[in-house]
Amino acid sequence: MRSAAGQVFALQIVIVVLLVAAAVTSLALQADRDRTREARRQSVTAAESFANAPGTAEALAGPDPTAVLQPRAELARRRAGVDFIVVMNTDGIRYTYPDPAQIGKKFVGTIEPALEGRTVVEEAGGPPLPGGDGTAVQAVVPVTGADGSVVGLVSAGITTENVTGVVRQQLPLIIGAGAAALALSTAGTWLVSRRLRRQTHGLGPEEMTQMYEHHDAVLHAVREGVLIIDADGRLLLANDEARRLLDLPADAERRHVGQLGLDGETARLLASAEPVMDAVHLAGDRLLAVNKRPTAPYGGQTGWVVTLRDTTELAAVTGRAKVSRERLALLYDAGVRIGGSLDVVRTTRELAEVAVPRFADVAVVDLLDAVVSGREPARGTRQMRRTAVSGADEAMSLYPAGELLTFLPTTPQMRALSGGRAVLEADLRSARGWQEQDPERTRALEHGLHTLISAPLRARGMLGVVTFWRRGDSPAFDEEDLSFAEELAARAAVAVDNARRFAREHAVAVTLQRSLLPRGLPEQDALDVAWRYLPAEAGVGGDWFDVLPLPGARVALVVGDVVGHGLHAAATMGRLRTAVHNFSALDLPPDELLAHVDDLVIRIDSEEHPGEDPEVDGGARVTGATCLYAIYDPVSGLCTVARAGHPGPAVLYPDGTVAHPEVPASPPLGVGGHPFETAELRLPEGSQLVLYTDGLVENRDRDLDTGLELLRSALRGQAERTPEETCRAVVDATVTTRPSDDIALLVARTRLLTPSQVAEWEVPSDPAAVAPVRAQCGAQLRAWGLEDIGFATELILSELITNAVRYGKPPIGVRLLRGRTLVCEVSDGSNTSPHLRRAASTDEGGRGLFLVAQFAQRWGTRYTPRGKIIWAEQALHGPVPEAADDTLADALLSQFDDPAF
């Protein structure tokens, strides 16, 4: 047992013996628990069977229960395999027992629960039994009579000694199973130990420790880096020199080489499946000679052994390594600095600034003119616009930035543009094509410019050229510089093309959105309104707003936000704005209107994306859009507001205080399954209602609470400002130079109609009341100076009041509102809506609404919680119908009989 394998074998044998002993003990304990459960089951079964047997209850009620029940109990006891079945009365006096001498004595056990109709199972001692003495598991059950009362008790049980016999029968099987498990485990342990002996070559622990120490000393003492990598690319071992050369972290072992913080080229080299021999590789600021060979042919596991030697100090290699390192660093910096703005001109400036002075002394970028504006360049065009100049001064006589150029075919720029490859002019004094472009520009030679490279900018097509110049003592460009210039131009071209495509999409999206947003504000009497829309730095978004005049001099204010940016967001915004326009024409309350829009969004998404997961394709969906809809009534001063996932409004009161009224929050549009709730705000005249999108108060650099506090500070104490001035102040206080999200801001200052502009009457439900009310309305029109529309107004009121009296329900009311227009309203308690129809020549009625439609500019129906209102709107000064026999009304009515009408 001196070898490591023998010691392991002995230890495993001890462990196996202990495990087998524990298993045998566990099985024995389990068998004991099974014994108890089986005894309880047998006792309860025997007792319940005898208690419910026919004749048991009747025998208990007989004159001699023992004579009847004792033989039955003994026969049932032998059949059931229990030690006793005892029948007793409700006082616990035995009528039966295996030992007749015990009959008539008190039963030993608990009987009170059984007297209440429950079954009792317990372990208890008792008189001697035929099966043996000792503790028995016994069950006591009630015997019930025909009326359900307990007339006696039955107890059955089995002694512990008899039940333990079952365990003794199982014990040989348990011991045999343990012995078999021990034998199998010992055999398996022996096989494992034999394999371990082969792998350790029979060495003992001390010998193995000594061998490891020698191996470790040699491995870490050599001045050559050693790495062992498995087939999956995980680092298994690294000596001290390898850690120093590659600057590996302390926990490098067992990690993939791609997770060690190495540069990409080094990680790819170590993780590749190709052997390497004496390859020179740049790792950080060191130049390493790398050898990589597989371990499998030498008996090890599949993997690789990598050796590293530091050859940085070799003079012949140092120069090339420095240049390569600088070029790699320059390419890296170019990838980081170029293209972050998505602006075409700015991207070309970044390219020129990166190249100077690390690669060239002067750099200029010329783009095809169409590319600058984001358009696709036409084939064969030679007109280019200079967009960037870096490193040049005015004395060099180079074309300035912004100038439109047309290069000759022989110039390096056009040769690079037409050929698609970089062009090198090592000596400008002998470059005729460059000098023929503009002889006066050759004065640049006097300022030291002596060599250039023109490289094409090509990505999904030709975009332009970049030209690098060197002057003074800088070495002339060579072939290696030519390859590097092409690589740098290729990387920059991708960024320029991305910026061009973004500019084109941005222009299209801006045009689309500007066409969808309101171009002007409608005339109305309720509010003074001003607005702002600011697009985001990342592009056009889906923020929108609207001001919608409603019947009864009311006005609806809408602000919404669509998720995302670009064309899809702008198009979605237009769809939602159109939907809100259409639903507002139905004069719905804010909560009902948002419910209709919510249903529309759900239907749009289900039709355009059937069966798709919203989490997978959320960017192309309408779900998630938010909206706030408010209706302001200038007669009552009430503003009814509802919102769907949108920030609540802010109110600047006439006294200068600012509040954010509580408006019940509802989920965004498209979620479905949730009701929308409204809040009523009473706004004094001169209050300013501020509606906005989340981009105003929240961005990636500022949380919501900070943005709301900035908004309150901009509004507080400035009630005398106009809405336009409020918009300007809010934008100045909250908007950054380049907002990350687009912003819509709507400020509305409230107005109230004066009592002199409103006239109301209650109308009895009697046809005779129409004429007096009409006369009172005519008098009110004359008081307002509206005699020229008095006839048309009285005609409209007559028809509407007559319809309300005839077809409606009380209460009936009439209201006139005088603002920019005259609004006539007739209300009643019914919810039936009249419809315009064509009356036949024989019909007595049916022409009233036709007359209303002809005399009014607009008319319609809106519903209220108490009924409906029929309204008609007229211009304040219109033509007066002629009071002749053939009046305008007669002419209109006569058209119904004209077949051509």
Residue pairs with C-beta under 8 A, 6 or more apart in sequence:
1 7
1 9
1 10
2 204
3 197
3 200
3 202
3 203
3 204
4 196
4 200
4 203
4 204
4 205
4 208
5 193
5 194
5 196
5 197
5 200
5 202
6 193
6 197
7 205
8 192
8 193
8 196
9 189
9 190
9 193
12 189
12 192
12 193
13 186
13 189
16 182
16 185
16 186
16 189
17 182
19 185
20 178
20 179
20 181
20 182
20 185
21 178
23 178
23 181
24 174
24 175
24 177
24 178
27 174
27 177
27 178
28 167
28 171
28 174
31 166
31 167
31 170
31 171
31 174
32 167
35 163
35 164
35 166
35 167
36 137
36 163
38 163
38 166
39 137
39 157
39 158
39 160
39 163
40 121
40 137
40 139
42 80
42 81
42 82
42 156
42 158
43 82
43 121
43 137
43 138
43 139
43 156
43 157
43 158
44 119
44 121
44 139
44 141
44 156
45 80
46 76
46 77
46 80
46 82
46 85
46 139
46 156
47 85
47 119
47 139
47 140
47 141
47 154
47 155
47 156
48 119
48 139
48 141
48 154
49 76
49 80
50 56
50 72
50 73
50 76
50 85
50 87
50 154
50 156
51 141
51 142
51 143
51 153
51 154
53 72
53 76
55 68
55 72
56 69
56 72
56 87
56 143
56 152
56 154
57 143
57 144
57 145
57 146
57 151
57 152
59 65
59 68
59 69
60 69
60 87
60 89
60 95
60 143
60 151
60 152
61 145
61 151
62 68
65 87
65 89
65 95
65 152
66 95
66 96
66 103
69 87
69 95
69 96
70 95
70 96
70 100
70 103
73 85
73 86
73 87
73 96
74 85
74 96
74 98
76 85
77 83
77 84
77 85
77 98
77 156
80 156
81 158
82 156
82 157
82 158
83 98
83 129
83 130
83 131
83 132
83 136
83 157
83 158
83 159
83 162
84 97
84 98
84 126
84 129
84 131
84 136
84 138
84 155
84 156
84 157
85 96
85 154
85 155
85 156
86 94
86 95
86 96
86 97
86 107
86 154
86 155
86 156
87 94
87 95
87 96
87 143
87 152
87 153
87 154
88 94
88 95
88 107
88 111
88 152
88 153
88 154
88 155
89 95
89 152
89 153
90 115
90 150
90 151
90 152
90 153
92 106
92 107
92 111
92 153
93 104
93 105
93 106
93 107
94 102
94 103
94 104
94 105
94 106
94 107
95 103
95 152
96 103
97 103
97 127
98 129
98 130
99 127
99 128
99 129
99 130
102 127
105 127
107 153
107 155
108 124
108 125
108 126
108 127
109 120
109 122
109 124
109 126
109 138
109 140
109 155
110 120
110 122
110 124
110 140
111 120
111 140
111 153
113 119
113 120
113 140
114 120
114 140
114 141
114 142
114 150
114 153
115 142
115 150
115 153
116 150
117 142
117 144
117 150
118 142
119 139
119 140
119 141
119 142
120 139
120 140
120 141
121 137
121 138
121 139
121 140
122 137
122 138
122 140
123 135
123 136
123 137
123 138
123 160
124 135
124 136
124 138
125 134
125 135
125 136
126 136
126 138
129 136
129 159
131 158
131 159
131 161
131 162
132 159
132 161
132 162
133 159
133 161
134 159
134 160
134 161
135 159
135 160
136 157
136 158
136 159
136 160
137 157
137 158
137 160
137 163
138 155
138 156
138 157
139 155
139 156
139 157
140 153
140 154
140 155
141 153
141 154
141 155
142 150
142 152
142 153
143 150
143 151
143 152
143 153
143 154
144 150
144 151
145 151
200 208
203 211
219 226
219 237
219 239
220 239
220 240
220 241
222 239
222 241
223 241
224 241
224 307
224 308
224 309
225 238
225 239
225 241
225 242
225 243
225 244
225 245
225 246
225 288
225 306
225 307
225 308
225 309
226 237
226 238
226 239
226 241
226 242
226 305
226 306
226 307
226 308
227 235
227 237
227 238
227 242
227 270
227 304
227 305
227 306
227 307
227 308
228 235
228 236
228 237
228 238
228 295
228 303
228 304
228 305
228 306
229 235
229 236
229 257
229 270
229 271
229 303
229 304
229 305
229 306
230 236
230 301
230 302
230 303
231 301
231 302
231 303
232 256
233 256
233 257
233 258
233 270
233 271
234 254
234 255
234 256
234 257
235 248
235 252
235 253
235 254
235 255
235 256
235 257
235 260
236 253
236 254
236 303
237 253
238 246
238 248
238 252
238 253
241 308
242 248
242 306
242 308
243 252
245 283
245 286
245 288
245 308
245 310
246 260
246 262
246 266
246 283
246 308
247 261
247 284
248 260
249 260
249 261
252 260
256 271
257 267
257 270
257 271
258 267
258 271
260 267
262 270
262 283
263 283
263 284
265 281
265 282
266 281
266 283
269 276
269 279
269 281
269 290
269 292
270 292
270 306
274 292
275 292
275 293
275 294
276 290
276 291
276 292
277 291
277 292
278 289
278 290
278 291
279 289
279 290
279 291
280 287
280 288
280 289
280 290
280 311
280 317
281 287
281 288
281 289
281 290
282 288
282 321
282 324
282 325
282 328
285 312
285 325
286 310
286 312
287 310
287 311
287 312
287 314
287 317
287 318
287 321
288 308
288 309
288 310
288 311
288 312
289 308
289 309
289 311
290 306
290 307
290 308
291 306
291 307
292 304
292 305
292 306
292 307
293 304
293 305
294 302
294 303
294 304
294 305
295 301
295 302
295 303
295 304
295 305
296 302
296 303
311 317
312 318
312 321
323 480
326 358
327 484
330 354
330 358
330 359
330 488
331 487
331 488
331 491
333 354
334 351
334 354
334 488
334 491
334 492
335 491
337 350
337 353
337 354
338 347
338 350
338 351
338 354
338 491
338 492
338 495
339 347
339 350
339 492
339 494
339 495
339 496
339 498
339 499
340 350
341 347
341 350
341 499
342 498
342 499
342 502
342 503
343 499
343 503
344 367
344 371
344 372
344 374
344 387
344 496
344 499
344 500
344 503
345 372
345 387
345 388
346 499
347 492
347 495
347 496
347 499
348 365
348 367
348 387
348 388
348 466
348 492
348 496
349 365
349 387
349 388
349 390
351 363
351 365
351 388
351 466
351 488
351 492
351 495
351 496
352 363
352 364
352 365
352 388
352 389
352 390
352 391
352 466
353 390
354 488
355 363
355 390
355 466
355 468
355 488
356 362
356 363
356 390
356 391
357 391
359 468
359 481
359 484
359 485
359 488
360 391
360 453
360 468
360 469
360 470
361 391
361 449
361 469
361 470
361 471
361 472
361 474
362 389
362 390
362 391
362 392
362 396
362 398
362 449
362 468
362 469
362 470
362 471
363 388
363 389
363 390
363 391
363 466
363 467
363 468
363 469
364 386
364 388
364 389
364 390
364 392
364 398
364 399
364 466
364 467
364 469
365 386
365 387
365 388
365 457
365 464
365 465
365 466
365 467
366 384
366 385
366 386
366 387
366 405
366 407
366 413
366 464
366 465
366 466
366 467
367 384
367 385
367 387
367 457
367 463
367 464
367 496
368 377
368 381
368 383
368 384
368 385
368 462
368 463
368 464
369 377
369 381
369 383
369 384
369 385
369 404
370 376
370 377
370 378
370 381
371 377
371 463
371 464
371 496
371 500
372 385
372 387
373 503
374 500
374 501
374 502
374 503
374 504
374 506
374 507
375 504
376 461
377 461
377 462
377 463
382 406
382 407
382 409
382 414
383 404
383 405
383 406
384 404
384 405
384 406
384 407
384 413
384 464
384 465
385 402
385 403
385 404
385 405
386 399
386 400
386 401
386 402
386 403
386 405
387 401
387 402
387 464
388 401
389 398
389 400
389 401
391 469
392 398
393 447
395 447
396 443
396 444
396 447
396 449
397 440
397 441
397 443
397 444
398 441
398 444
399 405
399 441
407 413
407 414
407 417
407 437
408 414
408 433
408 436
408 437
409 415
409 418
410 432
410 433
410 436
411 433
411 434
411 436
411 437
412 423
412 425
412 431
412 433
412 434
412 452
412 453
412 454
412 467
413 454
413 465
413 467
415 423
415 433
415 454
416 422
416 423
416 454
416 455
416 456
416 465
417 456
417 462
417 464
417 465
419 456
420 456
420 458
420 462
421 456
421 486
422 453
422 454
422 455
422 456
422 482
422 485
422 486
422 489
423 453
423 454
423 455
424 452
424 453
424 477
424 478
424 479
424 481
424 482
425 431
425 434
425 451
425 452
425 453
425 454
426 451
426 476
426 477
426 478
427 450
427 451
427 476
428 434
428 445
428 449
428 450
428 451
428 452
429 445
429 450
431 452
434 452
435 442
447 471
448 471
448 472
449 469
449 470
449 471
450 470
450 471
450 476
451 469
451 470
451 476
451 477
452 467
452 468
452 469
452 470
452 477
453 467
453 468
453 477
453 481
453 482
453 485
454 465
454 466
454 467
455 465
455 466
455 467
455 468
455 485
455 486
455 488
455 489
456 462
456 464
456 465
456 489
456 493
457 463
457 464
457 465
457 466
457 489
457 492
457 493
457 496
458 489
458 490
458 493
459 490
459 493
459 494
459 496
459 497
460 497
461 497
463 493
463 496
463 497
463 500
464 496
466 485
466 488
466 489
466 492
468 477
468 485
470 476
470 477
477 485
502 539
505 539
505 566
505 567
506 539
506 540
508 567
509 539
509 540
509 565
509 566
509 567
509 569
509 570
510 535
510 540
512 540
512 567
512 570
512 571
512 574
513 535
513 540
513 570
513 573
513 574
516 544
516 570
516 573
516 574
516 577
517 533
517 544
517 545
518 531
518 545
518 546
518 547
521 529
521 531
521 547
522 547
522 548
522 549
523 549
523 820
524 547
524 549
524 553
524 555
524 820
525 553
525 634
525 751
525 753
525 819
525 820
526 553
526 554
526 555
526 632
526 633
526 634
526 750
526 751
527 547
527 555
527 557
527 632
527 634
527 689
527 748
527 749
527 750
527 751
528 722
528 723
528 748
528 749
528 751
529 547
529 557
529 723
529 746
529 747
529 748
529 749
530 722
530 723
530 724
530 726
530 727
530 746
530 747
531 545
531 727
531 744
531 745
531 746
531 747
532 727
532 731
532 743
532 744
532 745
533 543
533 545
533 742
533 743
533 744
533 745
534 695
534 731
534 735
534 739
534 742
534 743
535 541
535 742
536 565
536 695
536 739
536 740
536 741
536 742
536 743
537 738
537 739
537 740
538 565
538 740
539 565
539 566
540 565
540 566
540 569
540 570
540 742
541 561
541 562
541 564
541 565
541 569
541 570
541 695
541 741
541 742
542 560
542 561
542 562
542 563
542 564
542 565
542 569
542 570
542 572
542 573
542 625
542 742
543 559
543 560
543 561
543 562
543 573
543 693
543 695
543 741
543 742
543 743
543 744
544 558
544 559
544 560
544 561
544 562
544 573
544 576
544 577
544 744
545 557
545 558
545 559
545 560
545 691
545 744
545 745
545 746
546 556
546 557
546 558
546 577
546 580
546 581
547 555
547 556
547 557
547 558
547 746
547 748
548 555
548 556
548 557
548 558
548 580
548 581
548 584
549 555
549 556
550 556
550 584
550 587
550 631
551 587
551 823
551 825
551 858
551 860
551 862
551 869
551 871
551 873
552 633
552 635
552 817
552 823
552 825
552 862
552 869
552 871
553 633
553 634
553 635
553 753
553 817
553 819
553 823
554 631
554 632
554 633
554 634
555 631
555 632
555 634
555 748
556 584
556 629
556 630
556 631
556 632
557 629
557 630
557 631
557 632
557 689
557 691
557 746
557 748
558 577
558 580
558 584
558 627
558 628
558 629
558 630
559 627
559 628
559 646
559 691
559 692
559 693
559 744
559 746
560 573
560 576
560 577
560 580
560 625
560 626
560 627
560 628
560 646
560 693
560 744
561 625
561 626
561 627
561 646
561 693
561 694
561 695
561 744
562 569
562 572
562 573
562 576
562 622
562 625
563 569
563 618
563 619
563 621
563 624
563 625
564 572
564 619
565 742
568 619
568 620
572 622
572 625
575 604
575 622
576 597
576 601
576 622
576 625
576 627
576 669
579 596
579 597
579 600
580 593
580 597
580 627
580 629
583 593
583 596
583 597
584 593
587 860
587 861
587 862
587 863
588 596
589 631
589 640
589 642
589 678
590 629
590 630
590 631
590 640
590 641
590 642
590 676
590 678
591 642
591 675
591 676
591 677
591 678
592 676
593 629
593 642
594 627
594 629
594 642
594 643
594 644
594 666
594 669
594 676
595 675
595 676
597 627
597 644
597 669
598 644
598 669
598 670
598 671
598 672
598 676
599 672
601 622
601 623
601 625
601 669
601 670
602 623
602 670
602 672
604 622
605 614
605 621
605 622
605 623
605 670
608 620
608 621
609 617
609 620
609 621
614 621
614 623
618 624
621 670
622 669
622 670
623 668
623 669
623 670
623 671
624 645
624 668
624 669
624 670
625 645
625 668
625 669
625 670
626 643
626 644
626 645
626 646
626 668
626 669
626 693
626 694
627 643
627 644
627 645
627 646
627 669
628 641
628 642
628 643
628 644
628 646
628 647
628 648
628 649
628 663
628 691
629 641
629 642
629 643
630 639
630 640
630 641
630 642
630 649
630 689
630 691
631 639
631 640
632 638
632 639
632 683
632 689
632 748
632 750
633 639
633 640
634 750
634 751
634 752
634 753
635 752
635 753
635 758
635 817
637 682
637 683
637 684
637 685
637 750
637 752
638 680
638 681
638 682
638 683
639 680
639 681
639 682
639 683
639 689
639 750
640 678
640 679
640 680
640 681
641 648
641 649
641 661
641 663
641 678
641 679
641 680
641 681
642 663
642 664
642 666
642 676
642 677
642 678
642 679
643 663
643 664
643 665
643 666
644 666
644 667
644 668
644 669
644 676
645 665
645 666
645 667
645 668
645 669
646 693
646 694
647 692
647 693
647 694
647 697
648 660
648 661
648 662
648 663
648 665
649 660
649 661
649 663
649 689
649 690
649 691
650 658
650 659
650 660
650 689
650 690
650 692
650 711
650 712
650 715
651 658
651 659
651 660
651 661
651 681
651 683
651 687
651 688
651 689
651 690
652 658
652 687
652 688
652 690
652 715
652 716
652 718
652 719
652 726
653 659
653 684
653 687
653 719
654 684
654 685
654 686
654 687
654 719
655 719
656 716
656 717
656 718
656 719
657 716
658 712
658 715
658 716
660 708
661 679
661 681
662 679
663 679
664 677
664 678
664 679
666 674
666 675
666 676
666 677
667 674
683 689
683 750
684 750
685 750
685 751
685 752
686 719
686 749
686 750
687 749
687 750
688 715
688 719
688 723
688 726
688 747
688 748
688 749
688 750
689 747
689 748
689 749
689 750
690 711
690 715
690 726
690 730
690 745
690 746
690 747
691 745
691 746
691 747
691 748
692 711
692 730
692 743
692 744
692 745
692 746
693 741
693 742
693 743
693 744
693 745
694 704
694 741
695 739
695 740
695 741
695 742
695 743
695 744
696 707
696 711
696 730
696 734
696 735
696 743
696 745
697 704
697 707
697 708
697 710
697 711
697 734
698 704
698 707
698 741
699 707
699 736
699 739
699 740
699 741
700 740
701 736
701 740
707 734
710 733
710 734
711 730
711 733
711 734
713 733
714 729
714 730
714 732
714 733
714 734
715 726
715 729
715 730
718 726
718 729
721 729
722 749
723 747
723 748
723 749
726 747
727 745
727 747
730 745
730 747
731 743
731 745
735 743
753 817
753 819
757 817
757 818
757 819
758 815
758 816
758 817
758 818
759 777
759 780
759 815
759 816
760 813
760 814
760 815
760 816
761 773
761 776
761 777
761 813
761 814
761 815
762 811
762 812
762 813
763 769
763 770
763 773
763 801
763 804
763 805
763 812
763 813
763 814
764 812
765 805
765 809
765 810
765 812
766 805
767 802
767 805
767 806
769 801
769 805
770 798
770 801
770 802
770 805
773 797
773 801
773 814
774 794
774 797
774 798
774 801
777 793
777 794
777 797
777 814
777 816
778 790
778 793
778 794
780 816
781 787
781 789
781 790
781 793
781 816
781 822
782 790
784 818
786 793
786 818
786 822
786 876
786 877
788 877
788 878
788 879
788 880
789 822
789 874
789 875
789 876
789 877
789 878
789 880
791 880
791 881
791 883
792 855
792 856
792 874
792 878
792 881
793 822
793 824
793 874
795 851
795 855
795 889
796 824
796 851
796 852
796 855
796 856
796 872
796 874
797 814
797 824
797 826
799 848
799 849
799 851
799 852
800 824
800 826
800 852
800 870
800 872
801 812
801 814
801 826
802 848
803 826
803 834
803 848
803 849
803 870
804 812
804 826
804 827
804 828
804 870
805 812
807 830
807 832
807 834
808 828
808 829
808 830
808 832
808 867
809 828
809 829
809 830
809 867
810 828
810 829
811 827
811 828
811 829
812 826
812 827
812 828
812 829
813 825
813 826
813 827
813 828
814 824
814 825
814 826
814 827
815 823
815 824
815 825
815 827
816 822
816 823
816 824
816 825
817 823
817 825
818 876
820 876
821 857
821 873
821 874
821 875
821 876
822 873
822 874
822 875
822 876
823 871
823 872
823 873
823 874
824 856
824 871
824 872
824 873
824 874
825 869
825 870
825 871
826 869
826 870
826 871
827 864
827 866
827 867
827 868
827 869
827 870
828 867
828 868
829 866
829 867
830 867
830 868
831 863
831 867
831 868
832 868
833 861
833 868
834 849
834 861
834 870
835 849
836 849
836 850
836 853
837 846
837 849
838 846
838 850
838 896
839 845
839 846
839 847
839 850
839 896
840 846
840 896
841 896
841 897
847 893
847 896
850 892
850 896
851 889
851 892
851 893
852 859
852 872
853 859
854 888
854 892
855 872
855 874
856 872
856 873
856 874
857 873
857 874
857 875
858 872
858 873
859 870
859 871
859 872
859 873
860 870
860 871
861 868
861 869
861 870
861 871
862 868
862 869
862 871
863 869
881 887
881 888
881 889
882 888
895 901
